Amino acid sequence: MITLTAGEIALLVGGELHCDKDLLISKAPVFDSRLSTPGSFFLALQGEKQDGHEFVAEAYRLGAMFSLTTRLIDGPCIIVKDVIVALSILATFVRKRLSGLIVIGITGSQGKTSTKDLMAHMLRAVGPSVSPTGSFNNDLGLPITLLECDERTKFCILEMGARHKGDISKLCDIAQPNIGVVLSVGTAHIGEFGSATAIAETKAELIQSLGQSGIAILGSYDEFTPLMSSLHSGQTIRFGESADLDVRATDIQIREGRPHFDLVTTAGRDAVGMRLIGAHQISNALAVAAVGTALGLPLELIASSLSSAESSSKWRMELHELKDLLLINDSYNANPMSMAAALRSLLFFAQERGGQSWAFIGKMHELGESGPALSEGIGTLAQEIGIDHLVVVNAPEYGDGAGELAVHHVPTIEAAEEFFEYLSPGDVALVKASRSEGFEKLAESLERYWIEKNGVNE
């Protein structure tokens, strides 16, 4: 963060100062008091279950210079009407001060975090870069990420998520992105928006925010995203797998679940062999390649960074090579697109290893009225591509399958654990559900069970 005094911050956010005005702030704020360090300040947020004002003492003890609060506390603070609004005002100011910073906004129904991780890996080879931890993509996470930038930062990568129309527009008002990336328009959060068209209109807010000098990066994986080019009068770079696109993949192969392809751009052609899992990572890689192309980076650097990047976000297609068993932990989140991609990756690994494929899956949330039909479609897909066993936890909407697919409906994670004993050496198991289902516990339980039964790899 650029260095500011407490007095300057209070003046910027219109706050009531109750601390030394000359306190120097040189680090981004935190909303978890345990993460407080000298030079930072603490955001006392009022949540549904906890009140941040109860943790200001701990934050101060760990080094926070003051707390941003909505009421007077026993300790140094700046009082504001709304902590989130004040945070946004401060981030907007810092963004304007950092006029040389290149901000890259990423949105889409699937792949934001993986694309962000790939892009951060590429850009760190070019200059000092800041990117969010995990899925820090809302009106709290985005300003905090932006505030991590200082005068030395060359690139800032920001995920932009939305629950309602206008959310991305507000984030863009703060971030003022130079490059806007739209990956795809899918059915994630369709329960919030009501239709894919409404989702598309919301994602398009990122492209509409770009000025004439901004660059739009658009995927070609749905009917809506390519049409967003009409909303931008500046440069547009399209990516995908068709021959008429600016950045594309050709000669695609999947080896051990990992994509290999030739990357083709206006600069030429180079080979990419990814370490990330799943064919769906190709589109994420192409989006990153398009950004690299927009920035004028050498094709060799782009291809080599895509080939060397590894996942840095927890519980996303994590491979756990146990003794004679492969566990794929993809328990961070789930929507129809990512669920389908995970099932296809499971199948690739099972075919290569010669064992059976086991998918332990749970609910996909926020699908609204379309939820049952979309979930049933996943059940049908599992049957069509040849998944051997589907263990469904408290989600009858996936259906009962057909053909040789064995579907096992159970009410709880604990009941799903009873199927561990049927796994055999050479099998591959996938664990996936929406974040709130807590499927990381199921993955941990499976790993623990298998080690206790079969030992560890020698």
Secondary structure, DSSP 8 states (H G I E B T S, - for coil): ---EEHHHHHHHHT-EEES-TT-EE-S--BSSGGG--TT--EE--B-SS-BGGGGHHHHHHTT-S-EEESS--SSSEEE-S-HHHHHHHHHHHHHHH-TT-EEEEEE-SS-HHHHHHHHHHHHTTTS-EE--SSS--STTHHHHHHHT--TT--EEEEE---SSTTHHHHHHHHH--SEEEE----STTHHHHSSHHHHHHHHHHHHHT--TT-EEEEE-SSSSGGGGGGG-SSEEEEEESSTTSSEEEEEEEEETTEEEEEEEETTEEEEEE-SS-STTHHHHHHHHHHHHHHTT--HHHHHHHHHH----STTSSEEEEETTEEEEE--S---HHHHHHHHHHHHHHHHHHTS-EEEEE----S-GGGHHHHHHHHHHHHHHHT-SEEEEES-GGG----TT-EEEEESSHHHHGGGGGG--TT-EEEEE--GGG-THHHHHHHHHHHHHHH----
